[in-house]
Structures are given as C-alpha cells and as structure tokens.
C-alpha cells in the first residue's frame, strides 16, 4: 500500500484497510467515509468499487471536518472540528446510494468530554 493507513479491520475473513483521512463504516465495512478535501466536504465511498455514493458539505459551519469515527453498529457518526469540538450525528446511515443523517444530537468540547460522558 503506497499511502498511510488509518484503520485495518478483519471482516468475513477479508482484510479491509482505510487510508489517511478516512474511516470504514461498520457493520459491513462495504463503505468508507473520507474527509480533508479542499471543498471541506465529507464523502461516502463504496469500498470495493471506490465509487462516490454521496457528498456532504458544511457539516461544520465554522471549518472543515478534521477527524471522524463511527459507533460499532455504524449508526452514530462522530466528527471533530477546530477547538476540540466533537459533533455526534445519530442515526447516520447509507443505503442504496442514498445517505441520510439526523441533526446533531450532541456537541461537546474536548475538555469536557470525559466529564459529560463518564460522570467525572
């Protein structure tokens, strides 16, 4: 592999790898999420065909998506932006070349993350 790898997953006896600025979408790992484009978009791409399925712009009004990750079931997307702020998108899913995402369910500053979610 000629580029950086951000994630490696073994699924159904097959190794799946995601490059820099991307993350595989569970539970089937047939799609991945990519960010870091000049237009500040977030893109859903099919893993096997490397085909663009959807593009999402302006998820963060004040700047680009800097990092992202999914819950294990793939229904919650967390995106990170400037100033250590994380946005939680509930019921985020992709099916049949169509992507839907709900409104932000939570916005948390990195400094307060552990206190808010772990009761510290």
Contact map, one row per residue, 1 for C-alpha under 8 A:
111100000000000000000000000000000000000000000000000000000000000000000000000000000000000000000000000000000000000000000000
111100000000000000000000000000000000000000000000000000000000000000000000000000000000000000000000000000000000000000000000
111110000000000000110000000000000000000000000000000000000000000000000000000000000000000000000000000000000000000000000000
111111000000000000110000000000000000000000000000000000000000000000000000000000000000000000000000000000000000000000000000
001111110000000011110000000000000000000000000000000000000000000000000000000000000000000000000000000000000000000000000000
000111110000000011111110000000000000000000000000000000000000000000000000000000000000000000000000000000000000000000000000
000011111000000011100011000000000000000000000000000000000000000000000000000000000000000000000000000000000000000000000000
000011111100001111000000000000000000000000000000000000000000000000000000000000000000000000000000000000000000000000000000
000000111110001110000000000000000000000000000000000000000000000000000000000000000000000000000000000000000000000000000000
000000011111111100000000000000000000000000000000000000000000000000000000000000000000000000000000000000000000000000000000
000000001111111100000000000110000000000000000000000000000000000000000000000000000000000000000000000000000000000000000000
000000000111110000000000000000000000000000000000000000000000000000000000000000000000000000000000000000000000000000000000
000000000111111000000000000000000000000000000000000000000000000000000000000000000000000000000000000000000000000000000000
000000000111111100000000000000000000000000000000000000000000000000000000000000000000000000000000000000000000000000000000
000000011110111110000000000000000000000000000000000000000000000000000000000000000000000000000000000000000000000000000000
000000011110011111000000000010000000000000000000000000000000000000000000000000000000000000000000000000000000000000000000
000011111000001111100001000000000000000000000000000000000000000000000000000000000000000000000000000000000000000000000000
000011110000000111110111000000010000000000000000000000000000000000000000000000000000000000000000000000000000000000000000
001111100000000011111110000000000000000000000000000000000000000000000000000000000000000000000000000000000000000000000000
001111000000000001111100000000000000000000000000000000000000000000000000000000000000000000000000000000000000000000000000
000001000000000000111110000000000111000000000000000000000000000000100000000000000000000000000000000000000000000000000000
000001000000000001111111000000011110000000000000000000000000000000010000000000000000000000000000000000000000000000000000
000001100000000001101111100000011100000000000000000000000000000000011100000000000000000000000000000000000000000000000000
000000100000000011000111110011111000000000000000000000000000000000000000000000000000000000000000000000000000000000000000
000000000000000000000011111111111000000000000000000000000000000000000100010000000000000000000000000000000000000000000000
000000000000000000000001111111000000000000000000000000000000000000000111110000000000000000000000000000000000000000000000
000000000000000000000000111110000000000000000000000000000000000000000001110000000000000000000000000000000000000000000000
000000000010000000000000111111100000000000000000000000000000000000000000000000000000000000000000000000000000000000000000
000000000010000100000001111111110000000000000010000000000000000000000000000000000000000000000000000000000000000000000000
000000000000000000000001110111110000000000000111000000000000000000000000000000000000000000000000000000000000000000000000
000000000000000000000001100111111000000000011110000000000000000000000000000000000000000000000000000000000000000000000000
000000000000000001000111100011111100000000011110000000000000000000000000000000000000000000000000000000000000000000000000
000000000000000000000111100000111110000001111000000000000000000000000000000000000000000000000000000000000000000000000000
000000000000000000001110000000011111000001111000000000000000000000000000000000000000000000000000000000000000000000000000
000000000000000000001100000000001111100111100000000000000000000011100000000000000000000000000000000000000000000000000000
000000000000000000001000000000000111110111000000000000000000000111000000000000000000000000000000000000000000000000000000
000000000000000000000000000000000011111111000000000000000000000000000000000000000000000000000000000000000000000000000000
000000000000000000000000000000000001111110000000000000000000000000000000000000000000000000000000000000000000000000000000
000000000000000000000000000000000000111110000000000000001000000000000000000000000000000000000000000000000000000000000000
000000000000000000000000000000000011111111000000000000001100001110000000000000000000000000000000000000000000000000000000
000000000000000000000000000000000011111111100000000000111110000110000000000000000000000000000000000000000000000000000000
000000000000000000000000000000001111100111110000000000111010000010000000000000000000000000000000000000000000000000000000
000000000000000000000000000000001110000011111000000111110000000000000000000000000000000000000000000000000000000000000000
000000000000000000000000000000111100000001111100000111100000000000000000000000000000000000000000000000000000000000000000
000000000000000000000000000000111100000000111110011111000000000000000000000000000000000000000000000000000000000000000000
000000000000000000000000000001110000000000011111111110000000000000000000000000000000000000000000000000000000000000000000
000000000000000000000000000011110000000000001111111000000000000000000000000000000000000000000000000000000000000000000000
000000000000000000000000000001000000000000000111110000000000000000000000000000000000000000000000000000000000000000000000
000000000000000000000000000000000000000000000111111000000000000000000000000000000000000000000000000000000000000000000000
000000000000000000000000000000000000000000001111111100000000000000000000000000000000000000000000000000000000000000000000
000000000000000000000000000000000000000000001110111110000000000000000000000000000000000000000000000000000000000000000000
000000000000000000000000000000000000000000111100011111100000000000000000000000000000000000000000000000000000000000000000
000000000000000000000000000000000000000000111100001111100000000000000000000000000000000000000000111000000000000000000000
000000000000000000000000000000000000000000111000000111110000000000000000000000000000000000000000111000000000000000000000
000000000000000000000000000000000000000011110000000111111000000000000000000000000000000000000000000000000000000000000000
000000000000000000000000000000000000000011100000000001111110000000000000000000000000000000000000000000000000000000000000
000000000000000000000000000000000000001111000000000000111110000000000000000000000000000000000000000000000000000000000000
000000000000000000000000000000000000000110000000000000011111101100000000000000000000000000000000000000000000000000000000
000000000000000000000000000000000000000011000000000000011111100010000000000000000000000000000000000000000000000000000000
000000000000000000000000000000000000000000000000000000000111111110000000000000001000000000000000000000000000000000000000
000000000000000000000000000000000000000000000000000000000111111000000000000000000000000000000000000000000000000000000000
000000000000000000000000000000000000000000000000000000000001111100000000000000000000000000000000000000000000000000000000
000000000000000000000000000000000000000100000000000000000101111110000000000000001100000000000000000000000000000000000000
000000000000000000000000000000000001000110000000000000000101011111000000000000001100000000000000000000000000000000000000
000000000000000000000000000000000011000111000000000000000011001111110000000000111000000000000000000000000000000000000000
000000000000000000000000000000000011000000000000000000000000000111110000000000111100000000000000000000000000000000000000
000000000000000000001000000000000010000000000000000000000000000011111000000000111000000000000000000000000000000000000000
000000000000000000000110000000000000000000000000000000000000000011111100000011110000000000000000000000000000000000000000
000000000000000000000010000000000000000000000000000000000000000000111110000011100000000000000000000000000000000000000000
000000000000000000000010110000000000000000000000000000000000000000011111111111000000000000000000000000000000000000000000
000000000000000000000000010000000000000000000000000000000000000000001111111110000000000000000000000000000000000000000000
000000000000000000000000011000000000000000000000000000000000000000000111111000000000000000000000000000000000000000000000
000000000000000000000000011000000000000000000000000000000000000000000111111100000000000000000000000000000000000000000000
000000000000000000000000111000000000000000000000000000000000000000000111111110000000000000011000000000000000000000000000
000000000000000000000000000000000000000000000000000000000000000000000111111110000000000001111000000000000000000000000000
000000000000000000000000000000000000000000000000000000000000000000000110111111000000000111110000000000000000000000000000
000000000000000000000000000000000000000000000000000000000000000000011110011111100000000111010000000000000000000000000000
000000000000000000000000000000000000000000000000000000000000000000011100000111110000011110000000000000000000000000000000
000000000000000000000000000000000000000000000000000000000000000011111000000011111000011100000000000000000000000000000000
000000000000000000000000000000000000000000000000000000000000000011110000000001111101111000000000000000000000000000000000
000000000000000000000000000000000000000000000000000000000001001111100000000000111111110000000000000000000000000000000000
000000000000000000000000000000000000000000000000000000000000001101000000000000011111100000000000000000000000000000000000
000000000000000000000000000000000000000000000000000000000000000000000000000000001111100000000000000000000000100000000000
000000000000000000000000000000000000000000000000000000000000000000000000000000011111110000000000000000000000111000000000
000000000000000000000000000000000000000000000000000000000000000000000000000000011111111000000000000000000011110000000000
000000000000000000000000000000000000000000000000000000000000000000000000000001111001111100000000000000000011110000000000
000000000000000000000000000000000000000000000000000000000000000000000000000001110000111110000000000000011111000000000000
000000000000000000000000000000000000000000000000000000000000000000000000000111100000011111000000000000011110000000000000
000000000000000000000000000000000000000000000000000000000000000000000000000111000000001111110000000011111100000000000000
000000000000000000000000000000000000000000000000000000000000000000000000001110000000000111110000000011111000000000000000
000000000000000000000000000000000000000000000000000000000000000000000000001100000000000011111000000011000000000000000000
000000000000000000000000000000000000000000000000000000000000000000000000011110000000000011111100001111000000000000000000
000000000000000000000000000000000000000000000000000000000000000000000000011000000000000000111110001110000000000000000000
000000000000000000000000000000000000000000000000000000000000000000000000000000000000000000011111111100000000000000000000
000000000000000000000000000000000000000000000000000000000000000000000000000000000000000000001111111000000000000000000000
000000000000000000000000000000000000000000000000000000000000000000000000000000000000000000000111110000000000000000000000
000000000000000000000000000000000000000000000000000011000000000000000000000000000000000000000111111000000000000000000000
000000000000000000000000000000000000000000000000000011000000000000000000000000000000000000000111111100000000000000000000
000000000000000000000000000000000000000000000000000011000000000000000000000000000000000000011110111110000000000000000000
000000000000000000000000000000000000000000000000000000000000000000000000000000000000000000011100011111000000000000000000
000000000000000000000000000000000000000000000000000000000000000000000000000000000000000011111000001111100000000000000000
000000000000000000000000000000000000000000000000000000000000000000000000000000000000000011110000000111111000000000000000
000000000000000000000000000000000000000000000000000000000000000000000000000000000000000011000000000011111000000000000000
000000000000000000000000000000000000000000000000000000000000000000000000000000000000001111000000000001111110000000000000
000000000000000000000000000000000000000000000000000000000000000000000000000000000000001111000000000001111110000000000000
000000000000000000000000000000000000000000000000000000000000000000000000000000000000001110000000000000011111000000000000
000000000000000000000000000000000000000000000000000000000000000000000000000000000000111100000000000000011111100000000000
000000000000000000000000000000000000000000000000000000000000000000000000000000000000111000000000000000000111110110000000
000000000000000000000000000000000000000000000000000000000000000000000000000000000011110000000000000000000011111110000000
000000000000000000000000000000000000000000000000000000000000000000000000000000000001110000000000000000000001111110000000
000000000000000000000000000000000000000000000000000000000000000000000000000000000001000000000000000000000000111111000000
000000000000000000000000000000000000000000000000000000000000000000000000000000000000000000000000000000000001111111110000
000000000000000000000000000000000000000000000000000000000000000000000000000000000000000000000000000000000001111111111000
000000000000000000000000000000000000000000000000000000000000000000000000000000000000000000000000000000000000001111111111
000000000000000000000000000000000000000000000000000000000000000000000000000000000000000000000000000000000000000111111111
000000000000000000000000000000000000000000000000000000000000000000000000000000000000000000000000000000000000000111111111
000000000000000000000000000000000000000000000000000000000000000000000000000000000000000000000000000000000000000011111111
000000000000000000000000000000000000000000000000000000000000000000000000000000000000000000000000000000000000000001111111
000000000000000000000000000000000000000000000000000000000000000000000000000000000000000000000000000000000000000001111111
000000000000000000000000000000000000000000000000000000000000000000000000000000000000000000000000000000000000000001111111
